[in-house]
Every structure is written in structure tokens, then in C-alpha cells.
Amino acid sequence: MRVSLSKQYDIAILGGGPGGYVAAIRAAQLGFKTVVIDKDNLGGICLNWGCIPTKSLLKNAEIFDLMKNHSNEFGISVQGLSFDFNKIIKRSRDISDRITKNVELLIKKNKIDRIRGYGKLVSKNQIDIFDGNSKKIDSVSSEKIIIATGARPKAVPAIPVDRKNIITSTEAMNLPTQPRELIVIGAGAIGIEFAYFYNVLGTKVTVIEMMDQILPVEDQEVSETLHRNFKKRGIEIYTSAKVEKAEVKGNEVIVTIEKGGKKIELKSEKVLCAIGVTGNVEGFGLEELGVDLYKNHIKVNKNTYETNVPSIFAIGDAIGPPWLAHVASAEGIHCVEMIKGKNPNPIDYNNVPGCTYCNPQVASVGMTEAKARENGHELKIGKFPFMASGKAFAVGEREGFVKLIFDAKYGELLGAHIIGPEATELIAELTLAKSMEATFETIVKTVHAHPTLSESIMEAAANAYGESIHI
């Protein structure tokens, strides 16, 4: 949508991802005249190349895995089971396209102006917009500007991404053919999800992680459980391993790693670099305006999200970890509510859930056991295995457990960790409980429906104090 060069706004938002478009909608709800600027479809990496399309791929893998390896358990016979890789990819892309179109409709419904182009700040109150040929096509003035430009995959010289042989997550979800072998460098959520997806479809997968466990931010017991599951699936895993170099030679990539003082060479058709992300802060005029940056991210006041330059704010992946879509959305809402003068409570970054959508799923909120002990807490820890859950038994997903960490003195919930069926859905109850400073008694005395997977949360809380009924 083209707007007049003289158009004035209350809030202009540069970037239309889950931080930017959510901030725009909330701003419009609060009565601000709002414009959102983005060169691509709205939804950012999350809706276009991340959260949504990857969950489509993972659902395909889950169904194929269930039918191939477990259909007999359900009394279902399947003959000639196969899959069409290109249709799996197409389904993912179609879902992404539909979701992003819905976001565009939401922007229109809320009477928000939308400009497609590259935005660059030329003052603390003006953004010029350029097309793909660097030709200026528009300009807007705004009382407040919010930077929501997101992040991109991190690159290092030792792993030269060419997007053909050495790829990022973007290429991994849109390959024209399924690779015979795949080496995944980085065992965070992105790397682990793709490792699971391609392994289920029959690709020989190897995972390399610099830290001493996969999913390094998760509780050790959870990571160890997933490690065993992946090994059982045939995924080769190297932890405490440093990648020295990745080189393309002919039709394969040779990755040299150092582990335990020894050099190991690994060969693969494709290599996925999933070592993290870095903020998109270059080329937007930030440095010219004197906006403070740190480690390739924008420095902000974490209560107001204002930068050191008055009237310029920043949210989401561009301001640093945690690099999560739901955090960006929360920051966007908080930021515009602060601008409105509503003074909302600050976001509690210690109460942000993290989810990994492999199978078994992994989800957590709050402290790990190791972190809680490091912080000096005396602990009560409760665990409940899904093996003992009637609902898990009925649906045929009995691997994993719920682990709850309580402060022994006050009974307050400090951390929650789940590996198993629907973990990424179950974590919401515990996130709410923690935000309300719930104690073990609050959880135990809350009547949970039977039979449900959520009963495992109640049982884990009871187990911490020796009151569990079913183990």
C-alpha cells in the first residue's frame, strides 16, 4: 500500500514479524495512527520460514513415524506405506502462505497502513522506504518508531554457508530433494527439530554440539532422555565437539571436528548450520543516528524498550535473547502500552516457556535443577513418568516425564521440565502457575480432569512431597 509522502503517524514499525505486526495491532487498538513497513510478507521468519512451516513438517514426520513403526499396536495394518517429499514441503509452504495472508487481513481490519519496501531511518522521526533496486519510493514521519527487524542465522568463517551444500534452516525446509545424509551443526531447538524430521524420513543424520549435552539450555535429565531416544532412532550424536572446518568437495561436505583431543572427519551430502542467530541491525540507519548496539543487537531499556535515542524503540530478536516469537509479541504489546502510558508490569524473562517440537516433545519454564542449586536453593523435586499415566498409555506415547522443582522452604515452583507427549501444550499450565507464584500445594489441590496428560503435572507436584498416588 502506497501512502502520501506527507503522511504523519503516531507509531511507525519497521519489521512485520511476530513482534512488529503484533505491536502494530495493539497500537491501533490503543488509538494510535500506525504504519508497518516490511520488504517481505508479514509474519517474519516465524510465519514464513520458522515456527509455523516447521511445525507442519514435524507433523508429517510424526504421522509417518506412527504409521511405520506403531500402527500394529493400534490394530491397523498398512501396506505400501510411502511418502512424497515434495508434497510434504508443499504442504508446509501452503500453510505458511495462508497464515501470512491472514496476518495481512488483520492489518487491514485494524486500519493499519502497510508499506512494502526496505525502510531506513534518516532521523529519529523519519523513515525512508526503498525498493529492491535501492530506489526511494516513499517516506513516513512518525512521533515514535519501533524497530522490529528480527534476526538471521549466525555465520562463522569455519562453516561457510553457500545455501546449496552448507545450508541454513530456510533451505532445510524447502529442499528440492531429500538428502541421503545430513550433518546438523548445533543441537539447540532448530537443529534438533530438523534432525528428527529428516531422520524419520530416512536421511542418515549426524548431530554435532559444542556443549556437553543436546538442547544445552534444558535440564540435564531431559537432554539425556532425548539423547537416548535419538540414538535409538539411529541418529549419531557428538557432544563436547568443536567444528574446526566444513569444506565442500565435489558433491559432499567434509566436516572436521575436534573431540576429546582427537580430530574426526565426517562426510555428508548436506550440512545444516544451526548455531544460533544474530540481530538484523545493519543498513537501517541505526549507527548513523547513534543508536547503541551490543553484540550485533540493539541496546534498550528492558522496561520501556526505548533506545538511547528518544522516540526510537526496539523489540524482538533484534534486541537479543531469548530469540522467541512469543517473547517478541509480548515485547511489542508491552512497548506500545508503555508509550500509551498504561504502565504494564514488566515482562518476567524468568517465566518464558521454551519448546522443542521433536518427538518426544520438550518444554520447560524457569530454572533447571542445576541452576536452582547454583542459586543456593534447597530443593524439593517431583517427577512423574508418562509410563504411569493412563492417558499416555491409551494414546501410545509413554516415553518421558514431568519434572517439577520447588523451593523446599516455601514450596514455590522454581522450574518445570517436560519431555513427552504434548509437552509444548502442557507447559502453559506451569507457566501460569509460576507467574502466580504457585506452590506445590496449589498444584496438587487443583482438581485435574481424568484421564488427561495434565494429571502428570499434579502427580509430579505431589511426588515432590511424598504424596503421589500413582507411583
RODO-2510 file (C-alpha; in nm, 4 decimals, decimal comma):
residues 471
     n   res          X          Y          Z
     1     m     0,0000     0,0000     0,0000
     2     r     0,1497     0,3358    -0,1043
     3     v     0,0970     0,6323     0,1231
     4     s     0,1449     1,0018     0,0691
     5     l     0,4888     1,1474     0,1319
     6     s     0,3241     1,3893     0,3754
     7     k     0,1565     1,1171     0,5791
     8     q     0,2158     1,1501     0,9525
     9     y     0,1918     0,8688     1,2059
    10     d     0,1903     0,8251     1,5797
    11     i     0,3827     0,4977     1,5553
    12     a     0,5824     0,3575     1,2636
    13     i     0,7034    -0,0011     1,2924
    14     l     0,9962    -0,1279     1,0891
    15     g     0,9536    -0,5037     1,0522
    16     g     0,6363    -0,7099     1,0301
    17     g     0,7281    -1,0280     1,2179
    18     p     0,5589    -1,1588     1,5344
    19     g     0,6977    -0,8594     1,7214
    20     g     0,6204    -0,5941     1,4618
    21     y     0,2752    -0,6910     1,3410
    22     v     0,1519    -0,7663     1,6944
    23     a     0,2828    -0,4283     1,8123
    24     a     0,1055    -0,2639     1,5185
    25     i    -0,2291    -0,4245     1,6013
    26     r    -0,2044    -0,3370     1,9698
    27     a    -0,1062     0,0197     1,8785
    28     a    -0,4110     0,0501     1,6549
    29     q    -0,6320    -0,0880     1,9336
    30     l    -0,4981     0,1858     2,1600
    31     g    -0,5910     0,4540     1,9073
    32     f    -0,2506     0,5224     1,7523
    33     k    -0,2257     0,6064     1,3825
    34     t     0,0047     0,3242     1,2790
    35     v     0,2094     0,2074     0,9815
    36     v     0,4082    -0,1156     0,9446
    37     i     0,6938    -0,1419     0,6940
    38     d     0,8406    -0,4685     0,5675
    39     k     1,0008    -0,5750     0,2401
    40     d     0,8512    -0,9260     0,2589
    41     n     0,5233    -1,0900     0,3539
    42     l     0,4149    -1,0102     0,7075
    43     g     0,4853    -1,2699     0,9732
    44     g     0,8641    -1,2508     0,9629
    45     i     1,0853    -1,5577     0,9805
    46     c     0,8431    -1,7232     1,2242
    47     l     0,5406    -1,7452     0,9976
    48     n     0,7265    -1,7605     0,6674
    49     w     1,0351    -1,9729     0,7384
    50     g     1,0277    -2,0795     1,1023
    51     c     0,7693    -2,1583     1,3672
    52     i     0,4663    -2,2372     1,1517
    53     p     0,6092    -2,4170     0,8452
    54     t     0,8459    -2,6282     1,0552
    55     k     0,5572    -2,7499     1,2693
    56     s     0,3865    -2,8626     0,9505
    57     l     0,6947    -3,0647     0,8542
    58     l     0,7219    -3,2138     1,2016
    59     k     0,3567    -3,3217     1,1975
    60     n     0,4195    -3,5044     0,8699
    61     a     0,7143    -3,6817     1,0282
    62     e     0,5144    -3,7692     1,3392
    63     i     0,2340    -3,9266     1,1360
    64     f     0,4747    -4,1223     0,9151
    65     d     0,6675    -4,2443     1,2190
    66     l     0,3447    -4,3534     1,3890
    67     m     0,2170    -4,5438     1,0861
    68     k     0,5504    -4,7046     1,0039
    69     n     0,6583    -4,8144     1,3498
    70     h     0,3478    -4,8286     1,5685
    71     s     0,0382    -4,8952     1,3564
    72     n     0,0277    -5,2619     1,4610
    73     e    -0,0062    -5,1538     1,8240
    74     f    -0,3350    -4,9875     1,7275
    75     g    -0,4584    -5,2857     1,5280
    76     i    -0,4108    -5,1024     1,1992
    77     s    -0,2455    -5,2726     0,9036
    78     v    -0,0676    -5,0561     0,6484
    79     q     0,0717    -5,1874     0,3218
    80     g     0,2891    -4,9981     0,0796
    81     l     0,3408    -4,7044     0,3151
    82     s     0,5384    -4,4272     0,1461
    83     f     0,5659    -4,0512     0,1310
    84     d     0,6115    -3,7810    -0,1309
    85     f     0,8872    -3,5473    -0,0107
    86     n     0,7866    -3,2651    -0,2442
    87     k     0,4232    -3,2808    -0,1282
    88     i     0,5399    -3,2640     0,2336
    89     i     0,7371    -2,9495     0,1524
    90     k     0,4468    -2,8039    -0,0498
    91     r     0,2029    -2,8558     0,2367
    92     s     0,4371    -2,6629     0,4641
    93     r     0,4696    -2,3756     0,2171
    94     d     0,0929    -2,3632     0,1532
    95     i     0,0218    -2,3387     0,5268
    96     s     0,2755    -2,0604     0,5637
    97     d     0,1244    -1,8673     0,2715
    98     r    -0,2240    -1,8948     0,4167
    99     i    -0,1171    -1,7804     0,7633
   100     t     0,0740    -1,4781     0,6303
   101     k    -0,2264    -1,3743     0,4200
   102     n    -0,4380    -1,3882     0,7350
   103     v    -0,1931    -1,1510     0,9041
   104     e    -0,2238    -0,9079     0,6128
   105     l    -0,6027    -0,9211     0,6604
   106     l    -0,5634    -0,8478     1,0322
   107     i    -0,3529    -0,5413     0,9479
   108     k    -0,6206    -0,4212     0,7062
   109     k    -0,9014    -0,4959     0,9526
   110     n    -0,7309    -0,2784     1,2145
   111     k    -0,6908     0,0078     0,9648
   112     i    -0,3126    -0,0041     0,9807
   113     d    -0,1195     0,1285     0,6806
   114     r     0,1158    -0,1261     0,5247
   115     i     0,4169    -0,0331     0,3106
   116     r     0,6194    -0,2976     0,1289
   117     g     0,9837    -0,1976     0,0965
   118     y     1,3207    -0,1540     0,2680
   119     g     1,2985     0,1010     0,5474
   120     k     1,5875     0,3197     0,6615
   121     l     1,5816     0,5735     0,9435
   122     v     1,7062     0,9134     0,8298
   123     s     1,6164     1,0874     1,1554
   124     k     1,4653     0,9927     1,4877
   125     n     1,1224     1,0648     1,3415
   126     q     1,1521     0,9746     0,9716
   127     i     1,1852     0,6521     0,7728
   128     d     1,2579     0,6483     0,4001
   129     i     1,1468     0,3415     0,2063
   130     f     1,3326     0,1903    -0,0896
   131     d     1,2538    -0,0807    -0,3422
   132     g     1,4764    -0,3770    -0,4276
   133     n     1,6837    -0,1573    -0,6601
   134     s     1,7592     0,0930    -0,3812
   135     k     1,5245     0,3482    -0,5369
   136     k     1,3391     0,5638    -0,2884
   137     i     0,9665     0,5004    -0,3182
   138     d     0,8196     0,6550    -0,0051
   139     s     0,8821     0,8332     0,3218
   140     v     0,6935     0,8500     0,6514
   141     s     0,7195     1,0666     0,9581
   142     s     0,6236     0,9369     1,2999
   143     e     0,6283     1,0560     1,6587
   144     k     0,7568     0,7125     1,7697
   145     i     0,9448     0,4469     1,5741
   146     i     0,9699     0,0811     1,6768
   147     i     1,2486    -0,1336     1,5294
   148     a     1,1373    -0,4957     1,4917
   149     t     1,3778    -0,6197     1,2257
   150     g     1,4349    -0,9664     1,3755
   151     a     1,7407    -1,1850     1,3355
   152     r     1,9071    -1,4179     1,0867
   153     p     2,1132    -1,7383     1,1167
   154     k     2,4565    -1,6780     1,2637
   155     a     2,7514    -1,7357     1,0324
   156     v     3,1120    -1,8210     1,1180
   157     p     3,4127    -1,8487     0,8821
   158     a     3,4711    -2,2159     0,9693
   159     i     3,1253    -2,3058     0,8322
   160     p     3,0877    -2,1132     0,5024
   161     v     2,7177    -2,1241     0,4216
   162     d     2,6542    -2,1400     0,0462
   163     r     2,2818    -2,2253     0,0798
   164     k     2,3322    -2,5230    -0,1507
   165     n     2,5603    -2,7692     0,0265
   166     i     2,6008    -2,5911     0,3595
   167     i     2,2557    -2,4612     0,4384
   168     t     2,0519    -2,2710     0,6968
   169     s     1,7089    -2,3580     0,8352
   170     t     1,5483    -2,1656     0,5477
   171     e     1,6907    -2,4028     0,2861
   172     a     1,6373    -2,7068     0,5120
   173     m     1,2602    -2,6630     0,4966
   174     n     1,2497    -2,6079     0,1220
   175     l     1,4963    -2,8554    -0,0332
   176     p     1,4026    -2,9822    -0,3817
   177     t     1,5056    -3,3377    -0,2925
   178     q     1,5586    -3,5259     0,0310
   179     p     1,9292    -3,5591     0,1193
   180     r     2,0810    -3,9031     0,1746
   181     e     2,2887    -3,7701     0,4634
   182     l     2,2623    -3,4600     0,6772
   183     i     2,5035    -3,3252     0,9361
   184     v     2,3394    -3,0823     1,1786
   185     i     2,5801    -2,8417     1,3488
   186     g     2,4168    -2,7117     1,6637
   187     a     2,1801    -2,9067     1,8891
   188     g     1,9500    -2,6303     2,0013
   189     a     1,5786    -2,6389     1,9221
   190     i     1,6193    -2,5672     1,5488
   191     g     1,8906    -2,8266     1,4948
   192     i     1,7111    -3,0926     1,6971
   193     e     1,3797    -3,0419     1,5169
   194     f     1,5380    -3,0824     1,1737
   195     a     1,7430    -3,3800     1,2934
   196     y     1,4196    -3,5517     1,3992
   197     f     1,2327    -3,4609     1,0793
   198     y     1,4944    -3,5874     0,8360
   199     n     1,5793    -3,8961     1,0423
   200     v     1,2162    -4,0115     1,0423
   201     l     1,2054    -3,9799     0,6626
   202     g     1,5154    -4,1962     0,6281
   203     t     1,8032    -3,9498     0,5954
   204     k     2,1211    -4,0531     0,7776
   205     v     2,1533    -3,7783     1,0388
   206     t     2,4541    -3,6740     1,2493
   207     v     2,4306    -3,4046     1,5176
   208     i     2,7314    -3,2053     1,6404
   209     e     2,7097    -2,9918     1,9558
   210     m     2,9849    -2,7874     2,1183
   211     m     2,8314    -2,8118     2,4672
   212     d     2,8221    -3,1296     2,6736
   213     q     2,4555    -3,2071     2,6030
   214     i     2,1998    -3,1641     2,3261
   215     l     1,9427    -2,8923     2,3985
   216     p     2,2041    -2,7209     2,6209
   217     v     1,9535    -2,4863     2,7892
   218     e     1,7326    -2,7720     2,9087
   219     d     1,7512    -2,9690     3,2315
   220     q     2,0190    -3,2384     3,2138
   221     e     1,7770    -3,5279     3,2728
   222     v     1,5575    -3,4097     2,9872
   223     s     1,8518    -3,3797     2,7493
   224     e     1,9819    -3,7225     2,8457
   225     t     1,6401    -3,8777     2,7814
   226     l     1,6160    -3,7192     2,4370
   227     h     1,9761    -3,8197     2,3612
   228     r     1,8923    -4,1843     2,4285
   229     n     1,5799    -4,1596     2,2138
   230     f     1,7734    -4,0111     1,9218
   231     k     2,0484    -4,2725     1,9491
   232     k     1,7815    -4,5436     1,9407
   233     r     1,6489    -4,3871     1,6210
   234     g     1,9939    -4,4173     1,4649
   235     i     2,0984    -4,0544     1,4914
   236     e     2,4724    -4,0192     1,5536
   237     i     2,5497    -3,7559     1,8159
   238     y     2,8756    -3,5818     1,9030
   239     t     2,8647    -3,3576     2,2106
   240     s     3,1569    -3,1570     2,3531
   241     a     3,2742    -3,1360     1,9932
   242     k     3,4185    -2,8315     1,8177
   243     v     3,3784    -2,7852     1,4438
   244     e     3,7139    -2,6837     1,3015
   245     k     3,6035    -2,6525     0,9399
   246     a     3,3432    -2,7535     0,6842
   247     e     3,4559    -2,7865     0,3231
   248     v     3,2623    -2,8621     0,0068
   249     k     3,4443    -3,1181    -0,2075
   250     g     3,2585    -3,2309    -0,5154
   251     n     2,9108    -3,3459    -0,4208
   252     e     2,9747    -3,3778    -0,0488
   253     v     3,0736    -3,1728     0,2518
   254     i     3,3591    -3,2780     0,4789
   255     v     3,3271    -3,1591     0,8375
   256     t     3,6306    -3,1782     1,0627
   257     i     3,5617    -3,1806     1,4357
   258     e     3,7796    -3,1960     1,7451
   259     k     3,6508    -3,4122     2,0292
   260     g     3,8486    -3,5305     2,3287
   261     g     4,1746    -3,4175     2,1736
   262     k     4,1135    -3,6175     1,8549
   263     k     4,0276    -3,4941     1,5065
   264     i     3,7378    -3,6685     1,3321
   265     e     3,6305    -3,6246     0,9686
   266     l     3,2627    -3,6639     0,8825
   267     k     3,1145    -3,6653     0,5323
   268     s     2,7636    -3,5711     0,4261
   269     e     2,5582    -3,4647     0,1252
   270     k     2,4247    -3,1610     0,3153
   271     v     2,5274    -2,9719     0,6274
   272     l     2,2777    -2,7640     0,8257
   273     c     2,4346    -2,4794     1,0206
   274     a     2,2090    -2,4214     1,3241
   275     i     2,4473    -2,2496     1,5647
   276     g     2,2214    -1,9618     1,6590
   277     v     2,1093    -1,6253     1,5261
   278     t     2,2308    -1,2676     1,5146
   279     g     2,0267    -0,9470     1,5076
   280     n     1,9371    -0,7648     1,1879
   281     v     2,0773    -0,4244     1,2762
   282     e     2,2775    -0,3254     0,9673
   283     g     2,1534    -0,1000     0,6893
   284     f     1,8663     0,0612     0,8788
   285     g     2,0456     0,3857     0,9659
   286     l     2,0831     0,2976     1,3342
   287     e     2,4556     0,3602     1,3636
   288     e     2,4292     0,6892     1,1763
   289     l     2,1730     0,8069     1,4311
   290     g     2,3917     0,6944     1,7223
   291     v     2,1668     0,4101     1,8411
   292     d     2,3646     0,1986     2,0907
   293     l     2,4380    -0,1564     1,9748
   294     y     2,5923    -0,4523     2,1566
   295     k     2,6987    -0,7895     2,0170
   296     n     2,5083    -0,7255     1,6926
   297     h     2,1897    -0,6362     1,8787
   298     i     2,0160    -0,3130     1,9800
   299     k     2,0542    -0,1985     2,3381
   300     v     1,7264    -0,0976     2,5034
   301     n     1,5719    -0,0224     2,8389
   302     k     1,4060    -0,3589     2,9137
   303     n     1,1072    -0,1869     3,0765
   304     t     1,0218     0,0715     2,8108
   305     y     1,2147    -0,0811     2,5134
   306     e     1,3377     0,2668     2,4263
   307     t     1,6874     0,3000     2,2847
   308     n     1,9310     0,5722     2,3860
   309     v     1,7808     0,7876     2,1095
   310     p     1,4495     0,9376     2,2265
   311     s     1,1463     0,8275     2,0224
   312     i     1,3230     0,5171     1,8842
   313     f     1,2266     0,1822     2,0394
   314     a     1,3247    -0,1777     1,9592
   315     i     1,1750    -0,5190     2,0317
   316     g     1,2116    -0,8874     1,9468
   317     d     1,5109    -1,0779     1,8157
   318     a     1,6845    -0,7528     1,7180
   319     i     1,7428    -0,6744     2,0878
   320     g     1,8904    -1,0143     2,1765
   321     p     1,7923    -1,3310     2,3613
   322     p     1,5636    -1,5017     2,4218
   323     w     1,5095    -1,5302     2,0462
   324     l     1,1492    -1,6496     2,0640
   325     a     0,8419    -1,5389     1,8695
   326     h     0,6222    -1,5260     2,1788
   327     v     0,8751    -1,3019     2,3524
   328     a     0,8800    -1,0639     2,0559
   329     s     0,4994    -1,0443     2,0623
   330     a     0,4935    -0,9787     2,4367
   331     e     0,7584    -0,7075     2,3995
   332     g     0,5631    -0,5449     2,1169
   333     i     0,2465    -0,5248     2,3247
   334     h     0,4346    -0,4030     2,6321
   335     c     0,6205    -0,1387     2,4311
   336     v     0,3123     0,0273     2,2826
   337     e     0,1279     0,0083     2,6146
   338     m     0,4186     0,1919     2,7769
   339     i     0,4052     0,4535     2,5018
   340     k     0,0337     0,4913     2,5746
   341     g     0,1127     0,5445     2,9434
   342     k    -0,0616     0,2313     3,0688
   343     n     0,2481     0,1222     3,2703
   344     p     0,2040    -0,2551     3,2393
   345     n     0,4038    -0,4874     3,4629
   346     p     0,7497    -0,5598     3,3205
   347     i     0,7913    -0,8857     3,1297
   348     d     0,9303    -1,1581     3,3549
   349     y     1,2051    -1,3126     3,1448
   350     n     1,2456    -1,5853     3,4052
   351     n     0,8951    -1,7041     3,3259
   352     v     0,9188    -1,7560     2,9496
   353     p     0,8445    -2,1075     2,8224
   354     g     1,0778    -2,2743     2,5758
   355     c     0,9600    -2,5514     2,3425
   356     t     1,1191    -2,8040     2,1086
   357     y     0,8743    -2,9813     1,8796
   358     c     1,0551    -3,3070     1,8053
   359     n     0,9065    -3,6351     1,9257
   360     p     0,9113    -3,6744     2,2213
   361     q     0,8393    -3,3059     2,2675
   362     v     1,0394    -3,0956     2,5127
   363     a     0,9174    -2,7916     2,7043
   364     s     1,0329    -2,6005     3,0089
   365     v     0,9955    -2,2840     3,2117
   366     g     1,2041    -2,1407     3,4935
   367     m     1,5190    -2,2836     3,6467
   368     t     1,6834    -2,6148     3,5738
   369     e     1,7785    -2,8270     3,8735
   370     a     2,1446    -2,7316     3,8303
   371     k     2,0625    -2,3586     3,8131
   372     a     1,8384    -2,3732     4,1198
   373     r     2,1128    -2,5411     4,3227
   374     e     2,3681    -2,2943     4,1910
   375     n     2,1429    -2,0123     4,3169
   376     g     2,1512    -2,1621     4,6669
   377     h     1,8002    -2,3038     4,6874
   378     e     1,7241    -2,6080     4,8985
   379     l     1,5029    -2,8131     4,6715
   380     k     1,2099    -3,0486     4,6630
   381     i     1,1966    -3,2255     4,3262
   382     g     0,9000    -3,4222     4,1976
   383     k     0,8909    -3,6467     3,8909
   384     f     0,6123    -3,8398     3,7296
   385     p     0,6790    -4,0723     3,4339
   386     f     0,4305    -4,0873     3,1490
   387     m     0,4765    -4,4631     3,1767
   388     a     0,2451    -4,4374     3,4784
   389     s    -0,0145    -4,2194     3,3052
   390     g    -0,3341    -4,3914     3,1946
   391     k    -0,3923    -4,1355     2,9183
   392     a    -0,0357    -4,1706     2,7880
   393     f    -0,0842    -4,5483     2,7913
   394     a    -0,4092    -4,5142     2,5942
   395     v    -0,2623    -4,2877     2,3248
   396     g     0,0520    -4,4982     2,2949
   397     e     0,3041    -4,2310     2,3988
   398     r     0,4584    -4,3398     2,7262
   399     e     0,8128    -4,2084     2,6983
   400     g     0,9291    -3,9190     2,9134
   401     f     0,8266    -3,7463     3,2351
   402     v     0,7220    -3,4285     3,4125
   403     k     0,9823    -3,2841     3,6499
   404     l     0,8956    -3,0015     3,8890
   405     i     1,1433    -2,8098     4,1032
   406     f     1,0205    -2,6440     4,4225
   407     d     1,1872    -2,4293     4,6841
   408     a     1,1898    -2,6539     4,9929
   409     k     1,1385    -2,3692     5,2385
   410     y     0,8345    -2,2032     5,0831
   411     g     0,7110    -2,4650     4,8377
   412     e     0,7273    -2,2158     4,5479
   413     l     0,7575    -2,3537     4,1953
   414     l     1,1023    -2,2620     4,0603
   415     g     1,1143    -2,4619     3,7393
   416     a     0,9206    -2,7104     3,5312
   417     h     1,0534    -2,9534     3,2707
   418     i     0,8576    -3,1896     3,0489
   419     i     0,9666    -3,4425     2,7898
   420     g     0,6898    -3,6487     2,6369
   421     p     0,3504    -3,6283     2,4654
   422     e     0,2087    -3,2768     2,4177
   423     a     0,4816    -3,1254     2,6358
   424     t     0,4607    -2,7990     2,4416
   425     e     0,0917    -2,7678     2,5305
   426     l     0,1202    -2,8865     2,8910
   427     i     0,3832    -2,6246     2,9757
   428     a     0,1215    -2,3465     2,9644
   429     e    -0,0328    -2,4621     3,2937
   430     l     0,3043    -2,4469     3,4639
   431     t     0,3929    -2,1099     3,3122
   432     l     0,0696    -1,9681     3,4527
   433     a     0,1303    -2,1408     3,7868
   434     k     0,4786    -1,9944     3,8111
   435     s     0,3560    -1,6465     3,7163
   436     m     0,1091    -1,6716     4,0060
   437     e     0,3874    -1,7859     4,2441
   438     a     0,2077    -2,1160     4,2870
   439     t     0,3245    -2,3648     4,5480
   440     f     0,3217    -2,7430     4,5272
   441     e     0,0014    -2,7424     4,7311
   442     t    -0,1727    -2,5104     4,4830
   443     i    -0,0994    -2,7535     4,2016
   444     v    -0,1778    -3,0701     4,3987
   445     k    -0,5087    -2,9390     4,5311
   446     t    -0,6237    -2,8223     4,1883
   447     v    -0,8510    -3,0982     4,0600
   448     h    -0,7257    -3,2192     3,7227
   449     a    -0,9573    -3,3979     3,4786
   450     h    -0,9144    -3,7720     3,4362
   451     p    -0,7900    -3,9223     3,2163
   452     t    -0,5571    -3,6498     3,0888
   453     l    -0,1882    -3,5997     3,0355
   454     s    -0,2111    -3,2928     3,2598
   455     e    -0,2705    -3,5185     3,5600
   456     s     0,1018    -3,5916     3,5365
   457     i     0,1674    -3,2345     3,6497
   458     m    -0,0443    -3,2822     3,9613
   459     e     0,1248    -3,6179     4,0310
   460     a     0,4752    -3,4719     3,9863
   461     a     0,3962    -3,1949     4,2349
   462     a     0,2632    -3,4483     4,4840
   463     n     0,5691    -3,6690     4,4318
   464     a     0,7983    -3,3865     4,5444
   465     y     0,6453    -3,4147     4,8912
   466     g     0,5856    -3,7909     4,9005
   467     e     0,2144    -3,7642     4,8264
   468     s     0,1904    -3,9059     4,4734
   469     i    -0,0870    -4,1614     4,4379
   470     h     0,0088    -4,3438     4,1183
   471     i     0,3828    -4,4049     4,1614
***
